[in-house]
């Protein structure tokens, strides 16, 4: 009798967890729908500006020292998938540095792609680009095969990131490559505070959550204004590394995400903080965990970068 009741309890717990994941998935989808509808141009121009911090962060973390290296890499790609295209900013980047005559780009996202379509029309970069709404948690075979898949700042917002990754690997050509970026596990204090804030605002409406994120953004801005450099000794138990930091970056790296970039508008900075704190699905990983994804999928790792924000990894199919 006890074993029977235990099995019943386990089944109920399993169903509750599944329902919880489905609810989180639904809410996370709504988060990004609200984000893009209210901020359609978010970081778009900065992503295409070769002198910007965002542009160079994207190239450098993916292993490209400059535009020429990036162009050379894309020159022999015939089909590229931007998996999780959002407002189309990286789709535009991929289009700008690849050959529109021979390279097809497919831009896919869980939320409607009309914003990305509109943004790329404005930039006259819509040649040989196809937009499609797609769920990375489901089979993607209908999209065909790709020799390069770019999926960054996306997987950690799915209910099963490794499964979504496997679905993408499945549509690589025999020598195809995939480049991903996922959030990394950070210091204990930062993990605790981030989760605390997320638990307090993830259920709020877009309008109410934005009010909270405006305060967080003001905090980040205020920390950056003194231009103060501080030298910090290591505190191993809190995973705080020794080094010289400006005040805002020190708090940002080890205690809470209070994003501030002076080259973006105040509202763009607010939207980036909202992007971090509002999604209920927001997984973080260690370098070893991400490497295992690639090994398990028979991918040869050819580029990896771990920075203060996350883990970027590019791998090539070996069979």
Secondary structure, DSSP 8 states (H G I E B T S, - for coil): -HHHHHHHHHHHHHHHHHHHHHHHHHHHHHHHHHHHHH-TTTTHHHHH-TTSHHHHHHHHHTT-SSHHHHHHHHTT-SEEEEET-TTSHHHHHHHHTS-TTT-EEEEEESS--HHHHHHHHHTT--TTEEEEE--TTS--GGG--EEEEEEES-GGGSTTHHHHHHHHHTTEEEEEEEEEEEEB---HHHHHHHHHHHHHHTTS-HHHHHHHHHHHHHHHHHHHHT--EEEE--BGGGTB--EEEEHHHHHHHHT------TTS-HHHHHHHHHHHHS-S----B-HHHHHHHHHHTTEEEEEEEE-SSEEEEEEEE--
